[in-house]
Every structure is written in structure tokens, then in C-alpha cells.
Amino acid sequence: MAQSQFHHYIPRFILKTFADDFTLTTSDTDFIANTTGVFKATDPDLRLGSSKRGKGKRGKRGHQGGTRPPSESSRPSRPSRYFSYNINVYRVKDHSSELNDIARVYGLEDMYRDINEYDCMKFEKLLSKLESSSSMFIRKIWSGEDLSLTRAQLADMKKFLCIMMYRGEHRRGQYYEGMFDMMTYMSIAKHMEHKNIERVQDVWFDNLKWLIETPVDEIMKEFTIAFNAAPKDPLSIIGKYLGPIHVTELLDFGLMVYNYVCIWEAEEGSEFILSEGCFGSFEGFMGICFHNFFIVSPRYAIVLVNRQYMWGGIDDLPRKSWFGDHLHANPETVYVKGPLPKNHTGSDFSLDDVFKYRRIIAPKKDVYTVNSIFLDARRKYLTYKSNACMYKSLRYYDKVKKRMFPNQHDYTILRRKLFADMNRTHDS
């Protein structure tokens, strides 16, 4: 019988930044994913198995509690080669907040159940290669280094972000629990007949398999084929296109790859929070997405921005985005074939073109608005680093939820816990 495995849908190297004892140093003491999916440290004093490794200490910010992580299954032993980092996890169901080891949070036990072991290992290895290159860029974001990506590296990073979103608990749960509207369900049934797939949940893995294995340029070619099936009526594409992947996932992936990348840095005194949906959560209106958020630390977020929105192509919508143009910036671009001609074509681009990004300071109000999106859409868990910043986010959410959000959750218990904990810290 195969050993049980825990698969993260938010990468470990991002989760650890929410631990009180996480520090980023110039000697690269933190873990970075390599192509095998293992995180390794390069500081000689922090080698794997070193007695100096992090103990996951309990900071004053966290509420004391048990250590059982967000997993409904039993907890198998964790390999000793990993550092231990503990983060605050608030459980929505029982209104409790406790410290949990990142090895066992924001993931699923046996994500690929009923899938043969060879395929599981193969696809996790392919995914780890994408994670390796993406993690290096994200570390540059953390450390203040120059933010440059080649066109090929940018495409791979977008692919990694999209796949991690697709692997998330909510998207996977849609297939395993059949949470689709009638139109989407009918298109899935048609796709299953086309691909000779017997179960709806197998469509999820078949989509994931194709996305991981297929190069970005080939995915985008397929996206173009699907979009051209009904260019004047995008909704009818769902009924007309049949291909290697379910059409709605192909369209979602393609549109996200076309989006612009912006790097948001939380204004001093504010922080981003995590939820199980914070990798890819969106802000939009009437099915049109303005922004997709990918939180990569309490301080930073990678944001994919709808290019039509940035160009002013959808300004006639009844509602504008909650986030203004001060949070948007085009990268400086170096074209290796020289300046683009006026009537340029795809042949004028190169995979070695370089995009140079800058960090955009997100004012506190915008950070709290992002956090409020997570607070309103949460299902099971929330994570925060600073009690004070989480408390401010909750107060902001309470202030705006009636006019901005549909669910309007009550966080009175958590807010009181945070306030009491801050007072204890101040008194001590």
C-alpha cells in the first residue's frame, strides 16, 4: 500500500514567511525549492539535520492552543530533514486560533487519490521544476533585489501560479462535489464523452495532467483555437469547443496568462493575510476579473491584472475596480531583437526579452481591501502574522462589508481574541 502524502496547494516556502521565527538573510538561509521539490539551505550552520534549525517557537502574537493542523486525516510522521516553522491558523468552524506546523497546513492528504503512483510522482516532479524557478523570483521580491524575468521565465511563473490555483482545495472540490451550474455541468459531460472519462472528478486530474505536461506556447495555441470557435460570442465557446482539456479551464488559464504582472508591497504598518483561496482569489464584476491575487509573504503579493482593464477597454462597466491605477505599472522591457517596429508581429519578440518590474507600494486601505476579499470568501482557515494588522483588517472588513461583500461574515470572536492578546503583550 502506498504511503500517505500531504500535498500543499500553497507552497511551503511561502507559508514559512508567516512564521514569527522566519528571517530572510543575504546568505540564503531560508529554503528554496529545487527541481526535486525538496527545500534546502545553503548556510553551513543551517544544514539539514543541524541542531540550529528553527524550533517553531511560539511568539507572543499567536494564541496558545493545540497543534493539530488543517487536515481531517490522521497525521503521519514528518521527515526530520525539514525545518519546522509554525504559523497562526484560525479555524472558521470552531472560532479557534492556534499555531500549526507548515508541513501540515494548506494542503490535502493524498490529493491524487485513485491516481497511479507513477503519474503522481511524475507530475509533482514537473511541478517542482516550475516551483524552483518561480521561488527564485519570489525570493528576489522578498530581498529587494532587481526584479527581472525573461519572457520564457515569465510564462513559466504564470503557469506555476495558475496550476497552484487549480490544485487548490476549492477548485478540486468543485469536481469532487459536483459544484457547477447547469451550463458548465453539461459542457463537462460533453467533454467526458469526448475524452472517454467516466467520473467527473477524473476530469480535474485530466485537466491538471495536461496543464503540467504541456508547454505554455502550446497551451496558448489551444486557447486561440478555442477562442476562435466563437469569437463574437465567448459564452457559446463552451458548447462548441472540444479539445484536450475542459474548455472553461482552458479559457481561465489563457486569460490569466495574458494578464499583466504587478508586484504589490504592503505599506508599512499593514500586512497581507492568507486563506485557502488566497492563491488566485479575484476581484471583478459580472464575470469579468479585474485582478487575481497571489500572496507570497505578509509584505508582498503578485497580482495579475486584466490587460483590457489596464488599457481602458472595459471602462463602460457599471462598477469599476476597487483598486486604482496607482497600483498598476508596466514593466520596462528590453527587446533583444531591437526596438519594436510600429506594426510589429510575433516574430519581433524573443523568449529572451527581459521584463524589469518594480515594487508598487499598496496603501493600507488597499491591503485591507485585499484581505477583506479573503475574509469574505474564506471557507475553513485564515492565517496572519501580526495580531495588530489582522485586527485592523477585521475592523476595516466590518466597516465595508455591508456595501461591498455578499457573505458579510461575523468575526467578533476573533477580533476580541486579538484585542485581548495585544493587551496582554502590551502589559507584559
C-alpha positions as CSV (number, residue, x, y, z in Angstrom):
1,M,0.0,0.0,0.0
2,A,1.4,3.4,-1.0
3,Q,2.4,5.8,1.8
4,S,0.1,8.6,2.5
5,Q,1.3,12.0,1.2
6,F,0.3,15.6,2.0
7,H,0.3,17.9,-1.0
8,H,0.4,21.7,-0.5
9,Y,-1.7,24.0,-2.6
10,I,0.1,27.0,-1.1
11,P,3.8,26.3,-1.3
12,R,5.8,25.7,1.9
13,F,8.4,28.4,1.0
14,I,5.6,31.0,1.1
15,L,3.8,29.6,4.2
16,K,7.0,29.9,6.3
17,T,7.1,33.7,5.8
18,F,4.1,33.9,8.1
19,A,6.1,32.3,11.0
20,D,7.4,34.5,13.8
21,D,10.8,33.0,13.6
22,F,11.3,33.4,9.8
23,T,14.0,35.7,8.7
24,L,15.4,36.3,5.2
25,T,19.2,36.8,5.1
26,T,21.6,37.5,2.4
27,S,23.3,34.1,2.9
28,D,20.1,32.5,1.7
29,T,19.4,30.5,4.9
30,D,15.8,30.0,4.0
31,F,14.6,27.1,2.0
32,I,14.3,27.3,-1.8
33,A,12.7,24.6,-3.8
34,N,15.0,22.7,-6.1
35,T,14.0,20.6,-9.1
36,T,13.2,17.6,-6.9
37,G,10.8,19.5,-4.8
38,V,13.0,19.4,-1.7
39,F,13.8,22.7,0.1
40,K,17.5,23.1,1.0
41,A,19.5,25.6,3.0
42,T,22.9,26.9,1.8
43,D,24.1,28.4,5.1
44,P,26.7,25.9,6.6
45,D,25.2,26.5,10.1
46,L,21.7,25.6,8.9
47,R,22.3,22.4,7.0
48,L,19.6,19.8,7.1
49,G,19.6,18.0,10.4
50,S,21.6,20.8,12.1
51,S,20.8,21.3,15.7
52,K,20.4,25.0,14.9
53,R,17.3,24.5,12.8
54,G,14.2,26.5,13.7
55,K,12.2,25.2,16.6
56,G,8.9,26.9,15.5
57,K,8.8,28.9,18.7
58,R,5.6,30.3,20.0
59,G,5.6,34.1,19.5
60,K,3.5,36.5,21.6
61,R,1.3,37.1,18.7
62,G,-0.1,33.6,18.4
63,H,-3.0,32.2,20.5
64,Q,-2.0,29.2,22.5
65,G,-3.7,26.0,21.5
66,G,-3.3,22.5,20.1
67,T,-1.1,21.7,17.3
68,R,-3.5,19.7,15.1
69,P,-3.2,21.2,11.6
70,P,-5.9,21.9,9.0
71,S,-6.2,18.2,7.9
72,E,-9.1,16.0,8.6
73,S,-7.0,12.9,8.4
74,S,-4.5,11.4,10.9
75,R,-1.1,12.9,11.0
76,P,1.7,10.7,9.6
77,S,5.3,11.4,10.8
78,R,7.1,14.3,9.0
79,P,10.6,13.7,7.7
80,S,13.2,15.2,10.0
81,R,15.0,16.8,7.1
82,Y,12.6,19.7,7.1
83,F,12.9,22.9,9.1
84,S,10.0,23.5,11.5
85,Y,8.0,26.7,11.1
86,N,4.8,27.4,13.0
87,I,2.1,29.8,11.8
88,N,-1.2,31.1,13.2
89,V,-4.2,29.3,11.7
90,Y,-7.7,30.5,12.5
91,R,-10.3,27.8,12.2
92,V,-13.6,29.3,11.0
93,K,-15.8,26.4,12.2
94,D,-14.9,26.5,15.8
95,H,-13.6,30.1,16.0
96,S,-10.2,29.0,17.4
97,S,-6.7,30.2,16.6
98,E,-3.6,28.1,17.1
99,L,-0.1,27.5,15.9
100,N,0.4,24.9,13.3
101,D,3.5,23.4,11.6
102,I,3.6,24.5,7.9
103,A,4.3,20.9,6.9
104,R,0.7,20.1,7.6
105,V,-1.3,23.2,6.6
106,Y,-2.9,24.5,3.4
107,G,-2.8,21.2,1.6
108,L,-4.7,18.0,1.1
109,E,-3.9,14.4,2.2
110,D,-3.5,12.3,-1.0
111,M,-4.5,14.9,-3.4
112,Y,-4.2,12.4,-6.2
113,R,-6.1,9.6,-4.7
114,D,-7.2,6.9,-7.2
115,I,-4.3,8.1,-9.5
116,N,-1.5,5.6,-10.1
117,E,1.7,6.3,-8.1
118,Y,3.9,6.8,-11.3
119,D,1.7,9.6,-12.5
120,C,1.7,11.3,-9.1
121,M,5.5,11.3,-8.9
122,K,5.9,12.4,-12.5
123,F,3.6,15.4,-12.2
124,E,4.9,16.5,-8.8
125,K,8.4,16.5,-10.3
126,L,7.3,18.5,-13.3
127,L,5.5,21.0,-10.9
128,S,8.6,21.2,-8.7
129,K,10.7,22.4,-11.7
130,L,8.2,25.3,-12.2
131,E,8.2,26.0,-8.5
132,S,12.0,26.1,-8.4
133,S,12.3,28.9,-11.0
134,S,9.3,30.8,-9.5
135,S,10.6,30.6,-6.0
136,M,13.8,32.2,-7.0
137,F,12.0,35.2,-8.5
138,I,9.7,35.4,-5.4
139,R,12.8,35.4,-3.2
140,K,14.1,38.4,-5.2
141,I,10.8,40.1,-4.3
142,W,11.4,39.5,-0.6
143,S,15.0,40.6,-0.6
144,G,14.8,43.8,-2.5
145,E,16.8,42.6,-5.5
146,D,16.3,43.6,-9.1
147,L,13.1,42.1,-10.5
148,S,13.9,40.9,-14.0
149,L,12.4,38.0,-15.9
150,T,12.9,36.8,-19.4
151,R,9.8,36.2,-21.5
152,A,10.2,32.4,-21.0
153,Q,10.6,32.7,-17.3
154,L,7.6,35.0,-17.0
155,A,5.5,32.4,-18.9
156,D,6.6,29.6,-16.6
157,M,5.9,31.7,-13.5
158,K,2.4,32.5,-14.7
159,K,1.9,28.8,-15.5
160,F,3.0,27.9,-12.0
161,L,0.7,30.4,-10.3
162,C,-2.3,29.1,-12.4
163,I,-1.6,25.5,-11.7
164,M,-1.3,26.1,-8.0
165,M,-4.6,27.9,-8.1
166,Y,-6.2,25.0,-10.0
167,R,-4.7,22.5,-7.4
168,G,-6.4,24.4,-4.6
169,E,-9.0,22.9,-2.4
170,H,-11.9,24.9,-3.8
171,R,-11.3,24.2,-7.5
172,R,-10.6,20.5,-6.8
173,G,-13.7,20.3,-4.6
174,Q,-15.9,21.6,-7.4
175,Y,-15.1,18.4,-9.4
176,Y,-15.3,16.1,-6.4
177,E,-18.5,17.5,-5.1
178,G,-20.1,18.5,-8.4
179,M,-20.4,22.2,-7.6
180,F,-21.2,23.5,-11.1
181,D,-24.0,25.5,-12.7
182,M,-26.1,23.6,-15.2
183,M,-24.4,25.1,-18.3
184,T,-20.9,24.2,-17.0
185,Y,-22.0,20.7,-15.9
186,M,-23.4,20.0,-19.4
187,S,-20.2,21.1,-21.0
188,I,-18.2,18.8,-18.6
189,A,-20.5,15.9,-19.6
190,K,-19.8,16.6,-23.2
191,H,-16.1,16.7,-22.6
192,M,-16.2,13.4,-20.6
193,E,-17.8,11.8,-23.6
194,H,-15.2,13.3,-25.9
195,K,-12.3,12.1,-23.7
196,N,-13.9,8.8,-22.6
197,I,-13.8,9.8,-19.0
198,E,-16.1,8.0,-16.6
199,R,-16.1,10.2,-13.5
200,V,-16.4,14.0,-13.1
201,Q,-13.6,14.0,-10.5
202,D,-11.3,12.4,-13.1
203,V,-11.8,15.5,-15.3
204,W,-10.0,17.5,-12.7
205,F,-6.9,15.4,-12.8
206,D,-7.0,15.0,-16.6
207,N,-7.0,18.9,-16.9
208,L,-4.2,19.1,-14.3
209,K,-2.2,16.5,-16.1
210,W,-2.4,18.3,-19.5
211,L,-1.6,21.7,-18.0
212,I,1.5,20.4,-16.2
213,E,2.8,18.4,-19.2
214,T,2.1,20.9,-22.0
215,P,4.4,23.9,-22.7
216,V,2.9,27.3,-22.3
217,D,3.1,28.2,-26.0
218,E,1.1,25.0,-26.9
219,I,-1.5,25.8,-24.3
220,M,-1.9,29.3,-25.7
221,K,-2.2,27.9,-29.2
222,E,-5.1,25.7,-28.0
223,F,-6.6,28.7,-26.2
224,T,-6.6,30.6,-29.5
225,I,-8.3,27.6,-31.3
226,A,-11.0,27.6,-28.6
227,F,-11.5,31.3,-28.6
228,N,-11.8,31.4,-32.4
229,A,-14.6,28.8,-32.2
230,A,-17.0,31.7,-31.4
231,P,-15.1,35.0,-31.4
232,K,-18.2,37.1,-31.3
233,D,-19.9,35.1,-28.6
234,P,-17.4,33.9,-26.0
235,L,-20.2,32.1,-24.0
236,S,-21.0,29.8,-26.9
237,I,-17.4,28.6,-26.9
238,I,-18.4,26.3,-24.0
239,G,-20.8,24.4,-26.3
240,K,-18.7,24.4,-29.5
241,Y,-15.1,23.6,-28.4
242,L,-13.9,20.1,-27.7
243,G,-10.2,19.5,-27.1
244,P,-7.6,18.0,-24.7
245,I,-8.8,20.0,-21.7
246,H,-12.2,21.1,-20.5
247,V,-12.9,24.4,-22.2
248,T,-13.7,26.6,-19.1
249,E,-10.3,25.7,-17.5
250,L,-8.5,26.4,-20.8
251,L,-10.2,29.8,-21.1
252,D,-9.4,30.7,-17.5
253,F,-5.8,29.7,-17.9
254,G,-5.4,31.6,-21.2
255,L,-6.9,34.8,-19.9
256,M,-4.7,34.7,-16.8
257,V,-1.5,34.2,-18.9
258,Y,-2.5,37.2,-21.0
259,N,-2.8,39.4,-17.8
260,Y,-0.1,41.8,-16.7
261,V,2.0,41.2,-13.7
262,C,2.3,43.7,-10.9
263,I,4.2,43.4,-7.6
264,W,2.4,45.0,-4.6
265,E,4.3,45.8,-1.4
266,A,2.1,46.4,1.7
267,E,2.5,49.9,3.1
268,E,4.5,50.0,6.4
269,G,2.1,49.0,9.3
270,S,0.0,46.7,7.2
271,E,0.2,43.1,6.1
272,F,-1.4,40.7,3.7
273,I,-3.2,37.6,5.2
274,L,-3.6,34.1,3.9
275,S,-6.7,31.9,3.3
276,E,-7.1,28.6,1.5
277,G,-8.2,30.7,-1.6
278,C,-5.5,33.4,-1.5
279,F,-3.6,31.8,-4.4
280,G,-5.7,33.2,-7.3
281,S,-8.6,34.9,-5.5
282,F,-10.0,37.6,-7.7
283,E,-11.8,40.9,-7.7
284,G,-14.2,41.6,-10.6
285,F,-17.7,42.3,-11.7
286,M,-20.3,40.3,-13.8
287,G,-17.9,37.5,-14.6
288,I,-15.1,39.9,-15.6
289,C,-12.0,39.6,-13.5
290,F,-10.0,42.8,-12.8
291,H,-7.3,41.4,-10.5
292,N,-6.1,37.9,-9.4
293,F,-4.1,37.9,-6.1
294,F,-1.3,35.6,-5.2
295,I,0.1,36.3,-1.7
296,V,3.8,35.4,-1.5
297,S,4.5,36.8,2.0
298,P,2.9,39.1,4.6
299,R,4.6,42.0,2.8
300,Y,4.2,41.1,-0.9
301,A,1.6,40.0,-3.4
302,I,1.9,39.1,-7.1
303,V,-1.1,40.5,-8.8
304,L,-2.3,39.5,-12.3
305,V,-4.1,42.5,-13.8
306,N,-6.7,42.2,-16.7
307,R,-4.9,43.9,-19.6
308,Q,-8.2,45.1,-21.1
309,Y,-8.9,46.8,-17.7
310,M,-5.4,48.4,-17.8
311,W,-5.9,49.6,-21.3
312,G,-9.3,51.1,-20.5
313,G,-11.2,48.6,-22.7
314,I,-13.9,47.8,-20.2
315,D,-14.5,51.2,-18.6
316,D,-18.2,51.1,-19.5
317,L,-19.0,48.5,-16.8
318,P,-21.4,49.7,-14.1
319,R,-18.8,49.0,-11.4
320,K,-15.1,50.0,-11.5
321,S,-12.4,48.1,-9.8
322,W,-11.8,48.8,-6.1
323,F,-8.1,49.3,-6.9
324,G,-6.9,52.3,-8.8
325,D,-4.3,53.0,-11.4
326,H,-1.7,53.9,-8.7
327,L,-1.3,50.1,-8.3
328,H,-0.6,49.4,-11.9
329,A,2.8,49.7,-13.7
330,N,4.0,48.3,-17.0
331,P,7.5,46.7,-16.8
332,E,10.5,48.2,-18.5
333,T,11.1,45.9,-21.5
334,V,14.3,45.1,-23.3
335,Y,13.7,43.5,-26.7
336,V,16.8,41.5,-27.8
337,K,16.0,42.0,-31.5
338,G,15.9,45.7,-31.1
339,P,13.1,48.3,-30.7
340,L,9.7,47.0,-31.9
341,P,8.5,48.3,-35.3
342,K,5.2,50.1,-35.4
343,N,3.4,47.2,-37.0
344,H,5.2,44.5,-35.0
345,T,4.3,40.8,-35.2
346,G,5.0,37.8,-33.0
347,S,8.3,37.3,-34.9
348,D,9.7,40.5,-33.4
349,F,9.5,39.0,-29.9
350,S,12.0,36.6,-28.3
351,L,11.9,34.3,-25.4
352,D,15.0,36.1,-24.2
353,D,13.3,39.5,-24.0
354,V,13.6,40.9,-20.5
355,F,10.9,42.4,-18.3
356,K,12.0,44.6,-15.4
357,Y,9.4,45.0,-12.7
358,R,9.2,47.4,-9.8
359,R,7.6,47.1,-6.4
360,I,4.4,49.2,-6.1
361,I,3.6,50.4,-2.6
362,A,0.0,49.4,-1.8
363,P,-1.6,51.9,0.7
364,K,-3.1,50.3,3.9
365,K,-6.6,50.8,2.6
366,D,-5.8,48.7,-0.5
367,V,-4.1,46.0,1.6
368,Y,-7.1,45.8,3.9
369,T,-9.4,45.6,0.9
370,V,-7.4,42.6,-0.5
371,N,-7.6,41.0,3.0
372,S,-11.4,41.7,3.1
373,I,-11.8,39.7,-0.1
374,F,-10.2,36.8,1.6
375,L,-12.2,37.3,4.8
376,D,-15.5,37.3,2.9
377,A,-14.6,34.3,0.7
378,R,-12.9,32.1,3.4
379,R,-14.2,28.6,3.9
380,K,-12.1,26.9,6.6
381,Y,-8.9,28.7,7.5
382,L,-7.2,32.1,7.8
383,T,-3.6,32.9,8.6
384,Y,-2.0,36.1,9.8
385,K,1.4,37.1,11.1
386,S,0.7,40.2,13.1
387,N,-2.1,40.4,15.6
388,A,-2.3,44.1,15.1
389,C,-2.5,44.0,11.3
390,M,-5.1,41.3,11.4
391,Y,-7.2,43.3,13.9
392,K,-7.1,46.3,11.6
393,S,-8.1,44.2,8.6
394,L,-11.1,42.8,10.6
395,R,-12.2,46.3,11.6
396,Y,-12.0,47.5,8.0
397,Y,-14.0,44.5,6.8
398,D,-16.7,45.2,9.4
399,K,-16.8,48.8,8.2
400,V,-17.3,48.0,4.5
401,K,-18.8,44.5,4.3
402,K,-22.5,45.6,4.0
403,R,-21.9,47.7,0.9
404,M,-19.1,45.7,-0.7
405,F,-19.4,42.0,0.1
406,P,-22.1,39.3,-0.2
407,N,-21.3,37.0,2.7
408,Q,-20.7,39.5,5.4
409,H,-19.2,37.1,8.0
410,D,-19.1,37.8,11.7
411,Y,-15.5,37.8,13.1
412,T,-16.4,39.2,16.6
413,I,-14.8,36.3,18.4
414,L,-11.5,36.5,16.6
415,R,-11.4,40.3,16.9
416,R,-11.9,40.0,20.7
417,K,-9.2,37.4,20.9
418,L,-6.8,39.5,19.0
419,F,-7.6,42.6,21.1
420,A,-7.1,40.7,24.3
421,D,-3.8,39.2,23.1
422,M,-2.5,42.6,22.1
423,N,-3.3,44.0,25.6
424,R,-1.5,41.0,27.3
425,T,1.5,41.7,25.1
426,H,1.4,45.4,25.9
427,D,1.0,44.7,29.7
428,S,4.0,42.3,29.7
